[in-house]
Amino acid sequence: MGRRITAVLTAVAAMVLLGSDADGPDGPRQDGKRPSFTLRAHKPYVLSADYPSQPRGPADFPRLTPAFGNTGDAAASRGVLLRVDVGDAHFLPVDTSRVHDNCYYEVGGRTIYCEFPDAVPVGAAYETAEPLPEITSPYAEIKSAYRYAVWPLDDPPSHLTNYKKHFKRGSGPALGLVPVDIGTLHGDGVLRFAMPKHSARADWSVKGITIRGRVGEYASVNMADVSEGSYRARVELPPGTSLAPLSWEERARTPSEVYTCGRDDLDGHVYCDTFSPYVTLRVRIDRRIEGAEGRLSVPGPIAGDTHPANNSAPVKLEITGTAPPEETDPPVAEHAAGSPG
């Protein structure tokens, strides 16, 4: 376990955690006990003005200070890995001497990984000692969010990006952690932000869909126009089906304006972006389960939804038969996708 160093940042005592790179995961404990993390609930933020009356520079956006607490039944004995993504914006270019050497930055991108390789006991909670770097955006329509997740450093999800190879590591002092009360953390690690014109109370909604096909085959549904107001819909697949994202070879043959739904590697759920007329949900119908039904859902606007009852709708499954063995589609290995693609 790494040594602890006390640093003073903005008159706050910050715990800076140093330790090994923890390249190889140890895997789950034999007794089945694992750390589990609750995250901070962040208040939505309204930008100062609508585009283009002001440039979308750093001063217009909120700064994110992630926080997490271990609510599991085992300590994260080798520390934790924090991943942060931002949508419809990107982190400013990295001057490595001004950012932290325990963090890895996607150059000109939307993702940061930070390693905190000291133990996080059960019941312990922390926030970062300072906010993450500023962001900026060239987009005319801004209705997006920061999103983050935390995993044990020695047991991250297998599909995560090799950030040590592909991202730029900071060279400044390590980012510290400040203890907080775990009782104050009861959220999902999302800080939503939007321009004023997207921040009024409104009725966001989603329409139901029906997946049709034979057992053993892929089935696709066009997801364009399923949502009114939200650019992203969450999908709970009906029992008996599984997500069948495009293989890399299929993606290479697909026009760039065509999008497919994917599994989010932060929260593990399936999402469909609904901003394009060419968005497709593709699943494999694995077996027949009577009465199987899933669910589509969307969030409300940051100021509240005037009719939240229509923010979810059913995903129905209509099985039209069973495909002969020679016509069945084999399962597709899901590719790592931070967002539907």
Salt bridges, closest charged atoms under 4 A:
ASP21 OD1 - LYS164 NZ 3.87
ASP23 OD1 - LYS164 NZ 2.93
ASP26 OD2 - ARG78 NH1 3.10
ASP31 OD2 - ARG29 NH2 2.62
ASP60 OD2 - ARG56 NH2 3.66
ASP85 OD2 - ARG83 NH2 2.73
GLU115 OE2 - LYS164 NZ 3.35
ASP118 OD2 - ARG4 NH1 3.64
GLU127 OE1 - ARG40 NH2 2.84
GLU130 OE1 - HIS100 NE2 3.67
GLU141 OE2 - LYS197 NZ 3.05
GLU141 OE1 - HIS198 NE2 2.71
ASP155 OD2 - ARG34 NH1 2.84
GLU217 OE2 - ARG214 NH2 2.55
GLU250 OE1 - ARG282 NH2 3.04
ASP264 OD2 - ARG147 NH1 3.03
ASP264 OD2 - ARG232 NH2 2.71
ASP265 OD2 - ARG83 NH1 2.94
ASP267 OD2 - ARG147 NH2 3.65
ASP273 OD1 - ARG232 NE 3.86
ASP286 OD1 - ARG284 NH1 2.83
GLU318 OE1 - ARG212 NE 3.21
GLU327 OE1 - ARG214 NH2 2.80
GLU334 OE1 - ARG263 NE 2.97
